[in-house]
Amino acid sequence: MASSIRVGLALIFLINAVTLGSNPDKEPLQCQTPPSIMLHSDFGAWRMNKLAEQIIADGYITMTYRQVRELWDQGSCAPDNALLVSIDDLSGAWLRSTFVDMIDAFLEHELVLTLGIVSVTPDVSTQDPEIWDYFKQIDKQGIEIASHSTHHFCPTWLSQEELEVEFYDSHDLICEYLGRCPETLILPFGNGWDDPNVIETASHRFKTIVSIVAPLYYSGEPLLMKRMPPPGEIGELKTFLNKHFLPPNNLQIGVNEVNHRKIWKNNKRHSNGEICIE
């Protein structure tokens, strides 16, 4: 199955990728961000299977952020029919069976996705070798293992030292246990995408940074890419994605337009009144 996914994607890239060659004028390459949705364990395996079926019916191909970055490095944008799907809050210390079932639903349809790994949770910090063996297995099947930070803290609330722990320690832990270093950072709560220090700090380890609120186009170093929660009705997937990712919408979706939960670190507001939006 893994080989068929990779061969199929390779053919699609050759046919559909918008190749810009060597860009002799050295003008910065700018690409439209592919439709991208984020999921959590509460989405469940049943809806994951329905989502996979809808993706295929709508003519999308799934890609990972790593694959989009590889095309960028070759001077190409993602194909017009590319769709990025990510699941957050997995861990090498513990793993809900629901996560495995959701991943299986995609693999059974020969689709790929990205997983956001949180290195350490409050109750469990010891890494489980069996979980990492599983991550190695699905990595070989085309699933991207990305960082979702070390503790899932709100980046803009942290000191520089704490911020480096969140980004660098997470990166290095995945390198050690997966045997392959992550290239993508999924920002906790989508927080810090517009903070120059957060982006600069992350750029020392990661090539792509994924947020919630972000421009509709990606360009530069690192790549900054937006994503959205899934639509309420899976059957409306294409209409939903076109609304939020295709021009002539504003280049940036405002926080108030994104319908998600408000999450407080330790169930509290920060002392300055700021909250993290997920």
KOLKOLTOR-176577 format. One record per residue (C-alpha): residue number from 0; x, y, z. Coordinates in Angstrom, 3 decimals. Last residue first. Example, Ala and Ser with C-alpha at 12.3 -4.5 7.8 and 13.67 -1.06 7.14 Angstrom:
<pt><fivo>1</fivo><c1>13.670</c1><c2>-1.060</c2><c3>7.140</c3></pt>
<pt><fivo>0</fivo><c1>12.300</c1><c2>-4.500</c2><c3>7.800</c3></pt>
//
This chain:
<pt><fivo>277</fivo><c1>-7.415</c1><c2>26.888</c2><c3>19.072</c3></pt>
<pt><fivo>276</fivo><c1>-7.280</c1><c2>30.407</c2><c3>20.453</c3></pt>
<pt><fivo>275</fivo><c1>-4.935</c1><c2>31.215</c2><c3>23.324</c3></pt>
<pt><fivo>274</fivo><c1>-6.051</c1><c2>33.851</c2><c3>25.759</c3></pt>
<pt><fivo>273</fivo><c1>-4.468</c1><c2>37.127</c2><c3>26.799</c3></pt>
<pt><fivo>272</fivo><c1>-5.544</c1><c2>38.803</c2><c3>30.048</c3></pt>
<pt><fivo>271</fivo><c1>-2.031</c1><c2>39.880</c2><c3>31.022</c3></pt>
<pt><fivo>270</fivo><c1>-1.882</c1><c2>37.262</c2><c3>33.784</c3></pt>
<pt><fivo>269</fivo><c1>-2.687</c1><c2>34.578</c2><c3>31.218</c3></pt>
<pt><fivo>268</fivo><c1>-6.240</c1><c2>33.368</c2><c3>31.354</c3></pt>
<pt><fivo>267</fivo><c1>-6.828</c1><c2>30.154</c2><c3>33.177</c3></pt>
<pt><fivo>266</fivo><c1>-7.674</c1><c2>26.526</c2><c3>32.455</c3></pt>
<pt><fivo>265</fivo><c1>-4.013</c1><c2>25.496</c2><c3>32.948</c3></pt>
<pt><fivo>264</fivo><c1>-3.321</c1><c2>27.358</c2><c3>29.687</c3></pt>
<pt><fivo>263</fivo><c1>-6.721</c1><c2>28.579</c2><c3>28.559</c3></pt>
<pt><fivo>262</fivo><c1>-8.419</c1><c2>27.254</c2><c3>25.442</c3></pt>
<pt><fivo>261</fivo><c1>-11.038</c1><c2>29.127</c2><c3>23.454</c3></pt>
<pt><fivo>260</fivo><c1>-12.985</c1><c2>26.722</c2><c3>21.257</c3></pt>
<pt><fivo>259</fivo><c1>-13.239</c1><c2>27.243</c2><c3>17.566</c3></pt>
<pt><fivo>258</fivo><c1>-15.195</c1><c2>29.159</c2><c3>14.982</c3></pt>
<pt><fivo>257</fivo><c1>-12.691</c1><c2>31.109</c2><c3>12.949</c3></pt>
<pt><fivo>256</fivo><c1>-14.141</c1><c2>34.355</c2><c3>11.630</c3></pt>
<pt><fivo>255</fivo><c1>-13.290</c1><c2>36.222</c2><c3>14.831</c3></pt>
<pt><fivo>254</fivo><c1>-9.620</c1><c2>35.357</c2><c3>14.393</c3></pt>
<pt><fivo>253</fivo><c1>-9.525</c1><c2>37.062</c2><c3>11.004</c3></pt>
<pt><fivo>252</fivo><c1>-8.808</c1><c2>35.095</c2><c3>7.838</c3></pt>
<pt><fivo>251</fivo><c1>-5.856</c1><c2>36.602</c2><c3>6.020</c3></pt>
<pt><fivo>250</fivo><c1>-5.470</c1><c2>37.123</c2><c3>2.308</c3></pt>
<pt><fivo>249</fivo><c1>-9.046</c1><c2>38.355</c2><c3>2.203</c3></pt>
<pt><fivo>248</fivo><c1>-11.270</c1><c2>36.188</c2><c3>0.058</c3></pt>
<pt><fivo>247</fivo><c1>-11.030</c1><c2>36.682</c2><c3>-3.697</c3></pt>
<pt><fivo>246</fivo><c1>-9.447</c1><c2>34.161</c2><c3>-3.573</c3></pt>
<pt><fivo>245</fivo><c1>-9.701</c1><c2>30.504</c2><c3>-2.515</c3></pt>
<pt><fivo>244</fivo><c1>-8.935</c1><c2>29.082</c2><c3>0.916</c3></pt>
<pt><fivo>243</fivo><c1>-11.873</c1><c2>29.711</c2><c3>3.236</c3></pt>
<pt><fivo>242</fivo><c1>-14.867</c1><c2>29.602</c2><c3>0.915</c3></pt>
<pt><fivo>241</fivo><c1>-13.358</c1><c2>26.999</c2><c3>-1.398</c3></pt>
<pt><fivo>240</fivo><c1>-12.722</c1><c2>24.755</c2><c3>1.604</c3></pt>
<pt><fivo>239</fivo><c1>-16.319</c1><c2>24.964</c2><c3>2.819</c3></pt>
<pt><fivo>238</fivo><c1>-17.824</c1><c2>24.382</c2><c3>-0.627</c3></pt>
<pt><fivo>237</fivo><c1>-15.524</c1><c2>21.384</c2><c3>-1.135</c3></pt>
<pt><fivo>236</fivo><c1>-16.314</c1><c2>19.818</c2><c3>2.232</c3></pt>
<pt><fivo>235</fivo><c1>-20.101</c1><c2>20.277</c2><c3>2.188</c3></pt>
<pt><fivo>234</fivo><c1>-20.744</c1><c2>16.516</c2><c3>2.399</c3></pt>
<pt><fivo>233</fivo><c1>-18.642</c1><c2>16.487</c2><c3>5.560</c3></pt>
<pt><fivo>232</fivo><c1>-21.195</c1><c2>18.659</c2><c3>7.332</c3></pt>
<pt><fivo>231</fivo><c1>-19.848</c1><c2>20.736</c2><c3>10.218</c3></pt>
<pt><fivo>230</fivo><c1>-16.817</c1><c2>21.636</c2><c3>8.148</c3></pt>
<pt><fivo>229</fivo><c1>-13.390</c1><c2>20.681</c2><c3>9.480</c3></pt>
<pt><fivo>228</fivo><c1>-11.279</c1><c2>23.078</c2><c3>11.575</c3></pt>
<pt><fivo>227</fivo><c1>-9.074</c1><c2>25.334</c2><c3>9.441</c3></pt>
<pt><fivo>226</fivo><c1>-5.477</c1><c2>25.510</c2><c3>8.246</c3></pt>
<pt><fivo>225</fivo><c1>-2.907</c1><c2>28.199</c2><c3>7.514</c3></pt>
<pt><fivo>224</fivo><c1>0.654</c1><c2>27.851</c2><c3>6.228</c3></pt>
<pt><fivo>223</fivo><c1>3.891</c1><c2>29.692</c2><c3>7.008</c3></pt>
<pt><fivo>222</fivo><c1>6.906</c1><c2>28.546</c2><c3>4.987</c3></pt>
<pt><fivo>221</fivo><c1>10.134</c1><c2>29.278</c2><c3>6.844</c3></pt>
<pt><fivo>220</fivo><c1>11.660</c1><c2>30.950</c2><c3>4.966</c3></pt>
<pt><fivo>219</fivo><c1>9.801</c1><c2>32.644</c2><c3>2.157</c3></pt>
<pt><fivo>218</fivo><c1>6.371</c1><c2>32.150</c2><c3>0.597</c3></pt>
<pt><fivo>217</fivo><c1>2.957</c1><c2>30.807</c2><c3>1.477</c3></pt>
<pt><fivo>216</fivo><c1>-0.309</c1><c2>32.329</c2><c3>0.305</c3></pt>
<pt><fivo>215</fivo><c1>-3.677</c1><c2>32.388</c2><c3>2.080</c3></pt>
<pt><fivo>214</fivo><c1>-2.070</c1><c2>34.294</c2><c3>4.952</c3></pt>
<pt><fivo>213</fivo><c1>-2.295</c1><c2>32.931</c2><c3>8.495</c3></pt>
<pt><fivo>212</fivo><c1>-4.823</c1><c2>32.274</c2><c3>11.261</c3></pt>
<pt><fivo>211</fivo><c1>-4.785</c1><c2>28.608</c2><c3>12.151</c3></pt>
<pt><fivo>210</fivo><c1>-1.054</c1><c2>27.897</c2><c3>12.210</c3></pt>
<pt><fivo>209</fivo><c1>1.442</c1><c2>25.618</c2><c3>10.500</c3></pt>
<pt><fivo>208</fivo><c1>5.169</c1><c2>26.351</c2><c3>10.377</c3></pt>
<pt><fivo>207</fivo><c1>7.339</c1><c2>24.823</c2><c3>7.649</c3></pt>
<pt><fivo>206</fivo><c1>11.116</c1><c2>24.435</c2><c3>7.448</c3></pt>
<pt><fivo>205</fivo><c1>11.664</c1><c2>23.689</c2><c3>11.139</c3></pt>
<pt><fivo>204</fivo><c1>14.654</c1><c2>23.693</c2><c3>13.502</c3></pt>
<pt><fivo>203</fivo><c1>16.174</c1><c2>27.197</c2><c3>13.491</c3></pt>
<pt><fivo>202</fivo><c1>12.954</c1><c2>28.527</c2><c3>11.949</c3></pt>
<pt><fivo>201</fivo><c1>11.094</c1><c2>27.960</c2><c3>15.215</c3></pt>
<pt><fivo>200</fivo><c1>13.051</c1><c2>30.707</c2><c3>16.970</c3></pt>
<pt><fivo>199</fivo><c1>12.516</c1><c2>33.153</c2><c3>14.104</c3></pt>
<pt><fivo>198</fivo><c1>8.799</c1><c2>32.376</c2><c3>13.948</c3></pt>
<pt><fivo>197</fivo><c1>8.305</c1><c2>32.867</c2><c3>17.683</c3></pt>
<pt><fivo>196</fivo><c1>10.467</c1><c2>36.001</c2><c3>17.629</c3></pt>
<pt><fivo>195</fivo><c1>8.580</c1><c2>37.550</c2><c3>14.704</c3></pt>
<pt><fivo>194</fivo><c1>5.167</c1><c2>37.044</c2><c3>16.377</c3></pt>
<pt><fivo>193</fivo><c1>2.476</c1><c2>36.753</c2><c3>13.675</c3></pt>
<pt><fivo>192</fivo><c1>2.217</c1><c2>32.944</c2><c3>13.802</c3></pt>
<pt><fivo>191</fivo><c1>2.522</c1><c2>33.074</c2><c3>17.590</c3></pt>
<pt><fivo>190</fivo><c1>-0.516</c1><c2>31.025</c2><c3>18.621</c3></pt>
<pt><fivo>189</fivo><c1>-2.200</c1><c2>28.467</c2><c3>16.363</c3></pt>
<pt><fivo>188</fivo><c1>-3.380</c1><c2>26.923</c2><c3>19.635</c3></pt>
<pt><fivo>187</fivo><c1>-0.064</c1><c2>25.053</c2><c3>19.744</c3></pt>
<pt><fivo>186</fivo><c1>1.909</c1><c2>25.829</c2><c3>16.555</c3></pt>
<pt><fivo>185</fivo><c1>2.234</c1><c2>22.873</c2><c3>14.191</c3></pt>
<pt><fivo>184</fivo><c1>5.944</c1><c2>22.598</c2><c3>13.427</c3></pt>
<pt><fivo>183</fivo><c1>7.035</c1><c2>20.825</c2><c3>10.250</c3></pt>
<pt><fivo>182</fivo><c1>10.447</c1><c2>19.477</c2><c3>9.260</c3></pt>
<pt><fivo>181</fivo><c1>10.559</c1><c2>16.605</c2><c3>11.730</c3></pt>
<pt><fivo>180</fivo><c1>13.849</c1><c2>14.705</c2><c3>12.071</c3></pt>
<pt><fivo>179</fivo><c1>14.033</c1><c2>11.040</c2><c3>11.133</c3></pt>
<pt><fivo>178</fivo><c1>15.122</c1><c2>8.199</c2><c3>13.400</c3></pt>
<pt><fivo>177</fivo><c1>11.681</c1><c2>8.289</c2><c3>14.986</c3></pt>
<pt><fivo>176</fivo><c1>12.881</c1><c2>8.192</c2><c3>18.591</c3></pt>
<pt><fivo>175</fivo><c1>15.907</c1><c2>10.484</c2><c3>18.392</c3></pt>
<pt><fivo>174</fivo><c1>14.735</c1><c2>12.901</c2><c3>15.725</c3></pt>
<pt><fivo>173</fivo><c1>11.351</c1><c2>13.141</c2><c3>17.467</c3></pt>
<pt><fivo>172</fivo><c1>13.096</c1><c2>14.052</c2><c3>20.723</c3></pt>
<pt><fivo>171</fivo><c1>15.286</c1><c2>16.610</c2><c3>18.965</c3></pt>
<pt><fivo>170</fivo><c1>12.346</c1><c2>18.475</c2><c3>17.456</c3></pt>
<pt><fivo>169</fivo><c1>10.402</c1><c2>18.492</c2><c3>20.712</c3></pt>
<pt><fivo>168</fivo><c1>13.441</c1><c2>19.711</c2><c3>22.628</c3></pt>
<pt><fivo>167</fivo><c1>14.021</c1><c2>22.478</c2><c3>20.089</c3></pt>
<pt><fivo>166</fivo><c1>10.495</c1><c2>23.865</c2><c3>19.859</c3></pt>
<pt><fivo>165</fivo><c1>9.048</c1><c2>23.864</c2><c3>23.368</c3></pt>
<pt><fivo>164</fivo><c1>12.432</c1><c2>24.054</c2><c3>25.113</c3></pt>
<pt><fivo>163</fivo><c1>13.417</c1><c2>26.955</c2><c3>22.854</c3></pt>
<pt><fivo>162</fivo><c1>10.254</c1><c2>28.784</c2><c3>23.861</c3></pt>
<pt><fivo>161</fivo><c1>11.029</c1><c2>28.248</c2><c3>27.531</c3></pt>
<pt><fivo>160</fivo><c1>14.452</c1><c2>29.838</c2><c3>27.125</c3></pt>
<pt><fivo>159</fivo><c1>13.024</c1><c2>32.753</c2><c3>25.154</c3></pt>
<pt><fivo>158</fivo><c1>10.390</c1><c2>33.312</c2><c3>27.823</c3></pt>
<pt><fivo>157</fivo><c1>6.933</c1><c2>31.969</c2><c3>27.138</c3></pt>
<pt><fivo>156</fivo><c1>3.485</c1><c2>33.533</c2><c3>26.832</c3></pt>
<pt><fivo>155</fivo><c1>3.761</c1><c2>33.973</c2><c3>23.060</c3></pt>
<pt><fivo>154</fivo><c1>4.231</c1><c2>30.226</c2><c3>22.576</c3></pt>
<pt><fivo>153</fivo><c1>1.041</c1><c2>29.020</c2><c3>24.364</c3></pt>
<pt><fivo>152</fivo><c1>2.067</c1><c2>25.709</c2><c3>25.892</c3></pt>
<pt><fivo>151</fivo><c1>1.572</c1><c2>22.370</c2><c3>24.152</c3></pt>
<pt><fivo>150</fivo><c1>4.219</c1><c2>20.668</c2><c3>26.330</c3></pt>
<pt><fivo>149</fivo><c1>7.015</c1><c2>19.792</c2><c3>23.873</c3></pt>
<pt><fivo>148</fivo><c1>5.726</c1><c2>21.335</c2><c3>20.654</c3></pt>
<pt><fivo>147</fivo><c1>3.250</c1><c2>20.060</c2><c3>18.022</c3></pt>
<pt><fivo>146</fivo><c1>6.110</c1><c2>18.531</c2><c3>16.057</c3></pt>
<pt><fivo>145</fivo><c1>5.404</c1><c2>16.677</c2><c3>12.828</c3></pt>
<pt><fivo>144</fivo><c1>5.296</c1><c2>12.981</c2><c3>11.896</c3></pt>
<pt><fivo>143</fivo><c1>4.245</c1><c2>12.782</c2><c3>8.242</c3></pt>
<pt><fivo>142</fivo><c1>2.328</c1><c2>9.702</c2><c3>7.071</c3></pt>
<pt><fivo>141</fivo><c1>3.700</c1><c2>8.243</c2><c3>3.823</c3></pt>
<pt><fivo>140</fivo><c1>3.575</c1><c2>4.528</c2><c3>4.580</c3></pt>
<pt><fivo>139</fivo><c1>7.158</c1><c2>4.558</c2><c3>5.902</c3></pt>
<pt><fivo>138</fivo><c1>6.072</c1><c2>7.119</c2><c3>8.483</c3></pt>
<pt><fivo>137</fivo><c1>3.255</c1><c2>4.714</c2><c3>9.343</c3></pt>
<pt><fivo>136</fivo><c1>5.743</c1><c2>2.074</c2><c3>10.477</c3></pt>
<pt><fivo>135</fivo><c1>8.062</c1><c2>4.495</c2><c3>12.255</c3></pt>
<pt><fivo>134</fivo><c1>5.095</c1><c2>5.910</c2><c3>14.198</c3></pt>
<pt><fivo>133</fivo><c1>4.121</c1><c2>2.363</c2><c3>15.215</c3></pt>
<pt><fivo>132</fivo><c1>7.658</c1><c2>1.647</c2><c3>16.407</c3></pt>
<pt><fivo>131</fivo><c1>7.419</c1><c2>4.942</c2><c3>18.306</c3></pt>
<pt><fivo>130</fivo><c1>4.320</c1><c2>3.704</c2><c3>20.060</c3></pt>
<pt><fivo>129</fivo><c1>6.045</c1><c2>0.442</c2><c3>20.969</c3></pt>
<pt><fivo>128</fivo><c1>9.072</c1><c2>2.323</c2><c3>22.327</c3></pt>
<pt><fivo>127</fivo><c1>6.878</c1><c2>4.266</c2><c3>24.806</c3></pt>
<pt><fivo>126</fivo><c1>8.329</c1><c2>7.630</c2><c3>25.815</c3></pt>
<pt><fivo>125</fivo><c1>8.239</c1><c2>8.453</c2><c3>29.509</c3></pt>
<pt><fivo>124</fivo><c1>6.449</c1><c2>11.769</c2><c3>30.099</c3></pt>
<pt><fivo>123</fivo><c1>2.979</c1><c2>10.758</c2><c3>31.252</c3></pt>
<pt><fivo>122</fivo><c1>0.709</c1><c2>12.774</c2><c3>33.562</c3></pt>
<pt><fivo>121</fivo><c1>1.353</c1><c2>16.345</c2><c3>32.401</c3></pt>
<pt><fivo>120</fivo><c1>2.012</c1><c2>15.351</c2><c3>28.766</c3></pt>
<pt><fivo>119</fivo><c1>5.419</c1><c2>15.413</c2><c3>27.071</c3></pt>
<pt><fivo>118</fivo><c1>6.352</c1><c2>15.277</c2><c3>23.391</c3></pt>
<pt><fivo>117</fivo><c1>3.213</c1><c2>16.619</c2><c3>21.726</c3></pt>
<pt><fivo>116</fivo><c1>3.165</c1><c2>15.079</c2><c3>18.229</c3></pt>
<pt><fivo>115</fivo><c1>1.179</c1><c2>16.677</c2><c3>15.394</c3></pt>
<pt><fivo>114</fivo><c1>0.347</c1><c2>14.027</c2><c3>12.780</c3></pt>
<pt><fivo>113</fivo><c1>0.252</c1><c2>14.807</c2><c3>9.058</c3></pt>
<pt><fivo>112</fivo><c1>-1.909</c1><c2>13.045</c2><c3>6.465</c3></pt>
<pt><fivo>111</fivo><c1>-1.872</c1><c2>10.482</c2><c3>3.658</c3></pt>
<pt><fivo>110</fivo><c1>-4.589</c1><c2>8.762</c2><c3>1.634</c3></pt>
<pt><fivo>109</fivo><c1>-4.562</c1><c2>5.211</c2><c3>0.289</c3></pt>
<pt><fivo>108</fivo><c1>-8.238</c1><c2>4.685</c2><c3>1.241</c3></pt>
<pt><fivo>107</fivo><c1>-7.238</c1><c2>2.108</c2><c3>3.859</c3></pt>
<pt><fivo>106</fivo><c1>-4.488</c1><c2>4.506</c2><c3>4.923</c3></pt>
<pt><fivo>105</fivo><c1>-7.052</c1><c2>7.191</c2><c3>5.701</c3></pt>
<pt><fivo>104</fivo><c1>-9.277</c1><c2>5.010</c2><c3>7.864</c3></pt>
<pt><fivo>103</fivo><c1>-6.185</c1><c2>3.499</c2><c3>9.490</c3></pt>
<pt><fivo>102</fivo><c1>-5.147</c1><c2>6.958</c2><c3>10.715</c3></pt>
<pt><fivo>101</fivo><c1>-8.534</c1><c2>7.480</c2><c3>12.327</c3></pt>
<pt><fivo>100</fivo><c1>-8.453</c1><c2>4.020</c2><c3>13.951</c3></pt>
<pt><fivo>99</fivo><c1>-4.973</c1><c2>4.671</c2><c3>15.339</c3></pt>
<pt><fivo>98</fivo><c1>-6.069</c1><c2>8.010</c2><c3>16.781</c3></pt>
<pt><fivo>97</fivo><c1>-9.131</c1><c2>6.411</c2><c3>18.342</c3></pt>
<pt><fivo>96</fivo><c1>-6.896</c1><c2>3.849</c2><c3>20.058</c3></pt>
<pt><fivo>95</fivo><c1>-5.512</c1><c2>6.708</c2><c3>22.131</c3></pt>
<pt><fivo>94</fivo><c1>-1.715</c1><c2>6.898</c2><c3>22.233</c3></pt>
<pt><fivo>93</fivo><c1>0.581</c1><c2>7.465</c2><c3>25.176</c3></pt>
<pt><fivo>92</fivo><c1>4.206</c1><c2>8.554</c2><c3>25.625</c3></pt>
<pt><fivo>91</fivo><c1>5.003</c1><c2>9.039</c2><c3>21.951</c3></pt>
<pt><fivo>90</fivo><c1>2.166</c1><c2>11.536</c2><c3>21.836</c3></pt>
<pt><fivo>89</fivo><c1>-0.752</c1><c2>12.548</c2><c3>19.627</c3></pt>
<pt><fivo>88</fivo><c1>-2.210</c1><c2>16.016</c2><c3>20.118</c3></pt>
<pt><fivo>87</fivo><c1>-3.197</c1><c2>17.059</c2><c3>16.609</c3></pt>
<pt><fivo>86</fivo><c1>-4.434</c1><c2>15.371</c2><c3>13.431</c3></pt>
<pt><fivo>85</fivo><c1>-3.589</c1><c2>16.949</c2><c3>10.076</c3></pt>
<pt><fivo>84</fivo><c1>-5.181</c1><c2>16.974</c2><c3>6.632</c3></pt>
<pt><fivo>83</fivo><c1>-3.725</c1><c2>18.769</c2><c3>3.610</c3></pt>
<pt><fivo>82</fivo><c1>-5.623</c1><c2>18.838</c2><c3>0.316</c3></pt>
<pt><fivo>81</fivo><c1>-4.068</c1><c2>19.118</c2><c3>-3.152</c3></pt>
<pt><fivo>80</fivo><c1>-6.338</c1><c2>19.649</c2><c3>-6.166</c3></pt>
<pt><fivo>79</fivo><c1>-4.502</c1><c2>22.704</c2><c3>-7.499</c3></pt>
<pt><fivo>78</fivo><c1>-1.174</c1><c2>20.897</c2><c3>-7.289</c3></pt>
<pt><fivo>77</fivo><c1>1.319</c1><c2>22.233</c2><c3>-4.721</c3></pt>
<pt><fivo>76</fivo><c1>3.686</c1><c2>24.951</c2><c3>-5.883</c3></pt>
<pt><fivo>75</fivo><c1>6.983</c1><c2>24.240</c2><c3>-7.592</c3></pt>
<pt><fivo>74</fivo><c1>10.579</c1><c2>25.460</c2><c3>-7.390</c3></pt>
<pt><fivo>73</fivo><c1>12.105</c1><c2>22.139</c2><c3>-6.320</c3></pt>
<pt><fivo>72</fivo><c1>12.363</c1><c2>23.338</c2><c3>-2.702</c3></pt>
<pt><fivo>71</fivo><c1>8.675</c1><c2>24.247</c2><c3>-2.908</c3></pt>
<pt><fivo>70</fivo><c1>7.842</c1><c2>20.722</c2><c3>-4.075</c3></pt>
<pt><fivo>69</fivo><c1>9.670</c1><c2>19.293</c2><c3>-1.068</c3></pt>
<pt><fivo>68</fivo><c1>7.816</c1><c2>21.737</c2><c3>1.185</c3></pt>
<pt><fivo>67</fivo><c1>4.459</c1><c2>20.519</c2><c3>-0.094</c3></pt>
<pt><fivo>66</fivo><c1>5.615</c1><c2>16.955</c2><c3>0.567</c3></pt>
<pt><fivo>65</fivo><c1>6.653</c1><c2>17.825</c2><c3>4.132</c3></pt>
<pt><fivo>64</fivo><c1>3.288</c1><c2>19.510</c2><c3>4.703</c3></pt>
<pt><fivo>63</fivo><c1>1.631</c1><c2>16.222</c2><c3>3.819</c3></pt>
<pt><fivo>62</fivo><c1>-0.456</c1><c2>15.592</c2><c3>0.725</c3></pt>
<pt><fivo>61</fivo><c1>-3.944</c1><c2>14.353</c2><c3>0.031</c3></pt>
<pt><fivo>60</fivo><c1>-5.350</c1><c2>14.295</c2><c3>-3.491</c3></pt>
<pt><fivo>59</fivo><c1>-8.710</c1><c2>15.940</c2><c3>-4.068</c3></pt>
<pt><fivo>58</fivo><c1>-11.266</c1><c2>14.880</c2><c3>-6.674</c3></pt>
<pt><fivo>57</fivo><c1>-14.409</c1><c2>15.654</c2><c3>-4.672</c3></pt>
<pt><fivo>56</fivo><c1>-15.353</c1><c2>11.964</c2><c3>-4.460</c3></pt>
<pt><fivo>55</fivo><c1>-11.893</c1><c2>11.076</c2><c3>-3.139</c3></pt>
<pt><fivo>54</fivo><c1>-12.047</c1><c2>13.682</c2><c3>-0.396</c3></pt>
<pt><fivo>53</fivo><c1>-15.630</c1><c2>12.672</c2><c3>0.378</c3></pt>
<pt><fivo>52</fivo><c1>-14.664</c1><c2>9.021</c2><c3>0.908</c3></pt>
<pt><fivo>51</fivo><c1>-11.791</c1><c2>10.010</c2><c3>3.191</c3></pt>
<pt><fivo>50</fivo><c1>-14.080</c1><c2>12.325</c2><c3>5.158</c3></pt>
<pt><fivo>49</fivo><c1>-16.621</c1><c2>9.538</c2><c3>5.616</c3></pt>
<pt><fivo>48</fivo><c1>-13.859</c1><c2>7.277</c2><c3>6.968</c3></pt>
<pt><fivo>47</fivo><c1>-12.707</c1><c2>10.014</c2><c3>9.318</c3></pt>
<pt><fivo>46</fivo><c1>-16.320</c1><c2>10.539</c2><c3>10.403</c3></pt>
<pt><fivo>45</fivo><c1>-16.464</c1><c2>6.933</c2><c3>11.564</c3></pt>
<pt><fivo>44</fivo><c1>-12.942</c1><c2>7.023</c2><c3>13.041</c3></pt>
<pt><fivo>43</fivo><c1>-13.551</c1><c2>9.900</c2><c3>15.429</c3></pt>
<pt><fivo>42</fivo><c1>-13.559</c1><c2>13.683</c2><c3>15.185</c3></pt>
<pt><fivo>41</fivo><c1>-13.094</c1><c2>13.698</c2><c3>18.976</c3></pt>
<pt><fivo>40</fivo><c1>-9.486</c1><c2>12.605</c2><c3>18.461</c3></pt>
<pt><fivo>39</fivo><c1>-8.552</c1><c2>15.965</c2><c3>16.968</c3></pt>
<pt><fivo>38</fivo><c1>-8.622</c1><c2>17.309</c2><c3>13.422</c3></pt>
<pt><fivo>37</fivo><c1>-7.099</c1><c2>20.112</c2><c3>11.394</c3></pt>
<pt><fivo>36</fivo><c1>-8.023</c1><c2>21.028</c2><c3>7.835</c3></pt>
<pt><fivo>35</fivo><c1>-5.958</c1><c2>22.345</c2><c3>4.932</c3></pt>
<pt><fivo>34</fivo><c1>-6.969</c1><c2>23.677</c2><c3>1.532</c3></pt>
<pt><fivo>33</fivo><c1>-3.738</c1><c2>24.295</c2><c3>-0.363</c3></pt>
<pt><fivo>32</fivo><c1>-1.967</c1><c2>27.594</c2><c3>0.378</c3></pt>
<pt><fivo>31</fivo><c1>-1.551</c1><c2>29.604</c2><c3>-2.812</c3></pt>
<pt><fivo>30</fivo><c1>2.088</c1><c2>29.778</c2><c3>-3.766</c3></pt>
<pt><fivo>29</fivo><c1>4.621</c1><c2>32.596</c2><c3>-3.862</c3></pt>
<pt><fivo>28</fivo><c1>8.113</c1><c2>32.081</c2><c3>-5.262</c3></pt>
<pt><fivo>27</fivo><c1>10.358</c1><c2>35.013</c2><c3>-4.459</c3></pt>
<pt><fivo>26</fivo><c1>11.859</c1><c2>36.716</c2><c3>-7.521</c3></pt>
<pt><fivo>25</fivo><c1>15.255</c1><c2>35.281</c2><c3>-8.354</c3></pt>
<pt><fivo>24</fivo><c1>14.997</c1><c2>36.431</c2><c3>-11.973</c3></pt>
<pt><fivo>23</fivo><c1>16.163</c1><c2>32.949</c2><c3>-12.997</c3></pt>
<pt><fivo>22</fivo><c1>13.300</c1><c2>31.160</c2><c3>-11.189</c3></pt>
<pt><fivo>21</fivo><c1>14.946</c1><c2>27.736</c2><c3>-11.499</c3></pt>
<pt><fivo>20</fivo><c1>11.807</c1><c2>26.120</c2><c3>-12.805</c3></pt>
<pt><fivo>19</fivo><c1>8.390</c1><c2>27.461</c2><c3>-11.864</c3></pt>
<pt><fivo>18</fivo><c1>6.596</c1><c2>24.146</c2><c3>-11.960</c3></pt>
<pt><fivo>17</fivo><c1>2.902</c1><c2>24.152</c2><c3>-11.134</c3></pt>
<pt><fivo>16</fivo><c1>2.470</c1><c2>20.554</c2><c3>-10.035</c3></pt>
<pt><fivo>15</fivo><c1>-0.302</c1><c2>18.619</c2><c3>-11.814</c3></pt>
<pt><fivo>14</fivo><c1>1.289</c1><c2>15.983</c2><c3>-14.053</c3></pt>
<pt><fivo>13</fivo><c1>4.629</c1><c2>15.317</c2><c3>-12.372</c3></pt>
<pt><fivo>12</fivo><c1>3.151</c1><c2>15.711</c2><c3>-8.891</c3></pt>
<pt><fivo>11</fivo><c1>0.302</c1><c2>13.346</c2><c3>-9.764</c3></pt>
<pt><fivo>10</fivo><c1>2.754</c1><c2>10.712</c2><c3>-10.942</c3></pt>
<pt><fivo>9</fivo><c1>4.774</c1><c2>10.978</c2><c3>-7.727</c3></pt>
<pt><fivo>8</fivo><c1>1.607</c1><c2>10.849</c2><c3>-5.655</c3></pt>
<pt><fivo>7</fivo><c1>0.541</c1><c2>7.612</c2><c3>-7.287</c3></pt>
<pt><fivo>6</fivo><c1>3.987</c1><c2>6.054</c2><c3>-6.865</c3></pt>
<pt><fivo>5</fivo><c1>4.067</c1><c2>7.052</c2><c3>-3.203</c3></pt>
<pt><fivo>4</fivo><c1>0.597</c1><c2>5.776</c2><c3>-2.407</c3></pt>
<pt><fivo>3</fivo><c1>1.194</c1><c2>2.537</c2><c3>-4.344</c3></pt>
<pt><fivo>2</fivo><c1>4.455</c1><c2>1.970</c2><c3>-2.466</c3></pt>
<pt><fivo>1</fivo><c1>2.786</c1><c2>2.421</c2><c3>0.913</c3></pt>
<pt><fivo>0</fivo><c1>0.000</c1><c2>0.000</c2><c3>0.000</c3></pt>
//
